Amino acid sequence: MEKIVSGILVSCSDNAKANVNGTQFYNCTVEYNGEQFSAIMYSTVYDRGFTIGSTVNFSVKVTDAATGDVILSVLGAGAKRATANAFGIELPATV
């Protein structure tokens, strides 16, 4: 399950790391509803540039339904993330 929300980009590391797939990312901190949380920013977003203190969109993706653990991924500033629903495309139900 995934949800897209907006928050404030509080900080972002200058040092890239690689995930298990070799994809480069940066550790960040975002603020949402007055609380700060750890997040990641993939290098493709980082390379486009960003402003600390600006509003950014980020995905909240459940990584463990049993514990409620999530990962927050910064998507970038400004524009909303496109979804099928936004364009009136109905997807088949999944079980």
C-alpha positions in Angstrom: 0.0 0.0 0.0 1.2 3.5 -0.8 0.0 7.0 -0.2 1.4 10.3 -1.5 1.5 13.3 0.9 3.1 16.7 1.1 5.5 17.9 3.8 8.5 20.1 4.4 12.0 19.0 3.5 14.0 19.7 6.7 17.4 18.3 5.7 19.2 16.1 3.2 22.6 14.4 3.4 25.4 15.2 0.9 26.5 11.5 0.9 24.9 9.0 -1.4 24.4 5.4 -0.4 23.3 2.4 -2.5 20.4 0.1 -1.7 20.4 -3.6 -2.3 19.6 -3.1 -6.0 22.5 -0.6 -6.4 20.2 2.4 -6.7 21.8 5.5 -5.2 19.8 7.4 -2.5 20.3 10.1 0.1 19.0 10.2 3.7 16.7 13.1 4.4 14.4 14.4 7.1 10.9 15.5 6.3 8.3 17.2 8.5 4.7 16.1 8.3 1.9 17.3 10.6 4.5 19.0 12.9 6.6 15.8 13.4 9.9 15.0 11.7 10.6 11.6 10.1 13.5 9.9 8.3 13.1 9.6 4.6 15.1 8.8 1.5 15.6 10.8 -1.8 16.7 8.8 -4.8 19.6 10.3 -6.8 17.3 11.0 -9.8 15.3 13.4 -7.6 18.4 14.8 -5.8 20.1 15.6 -9.1 17.2 17.8 -10.2 17.8 20.0 -7.2 15.8 20.9 -4.2 15.5 23.6 -1.5 15.7 22.9 2.2 12.5 24.2 3.8 10.4 23.8 0.7 7.2 21.8 0.4 7.8 18.4 -1.2 5.7 15.4 -2.1 6.7 12.0 -0.7 5.4 8.5 -0.9 4.6 6.6 2.2 4.9 2.9 1.4 4.1 0.1 3.8 7.1 -2.3 4.1 5.8 -4.5 6.9 2.0 -4.7 7.4 2.5 -6.7 10.7 4.5 -3.9 12.3 3.2 -0.9 10.4 6.7 0.0 9.2 6.8 2.4 6.3 9.5 3.9 4.1 9.2 7.6 3.1 10.6 8.5 -0.4 10.8 12.2 -1.4 9.3 12.6 -4.9 10.3 16.2 -5.4 8.8 19.7 -5.2 5.7 21.1 -6.6 3.7 18.9 -8.8 1.5 16.0 -7.6 2.4 12.5 -8.5 0.4 11.3 -11.4 -2.0 8.4 -10.8 -4.4 6.4 -13.0 -7.3 7.8 -10.9 -6.4 11.4 -11.6 -6.9 10.7 -15.3 -10.1 8.7 -14.9 -8.4 5.4 -15.7 -10.1 2.6 -13.8 -7.9 -0.3 -12.7 -9.1 -3.9 -12.2 -9.7 -4.8 -8.6 -6.9 -6.8 -6.9 -7.4 -9.5 -4.3 
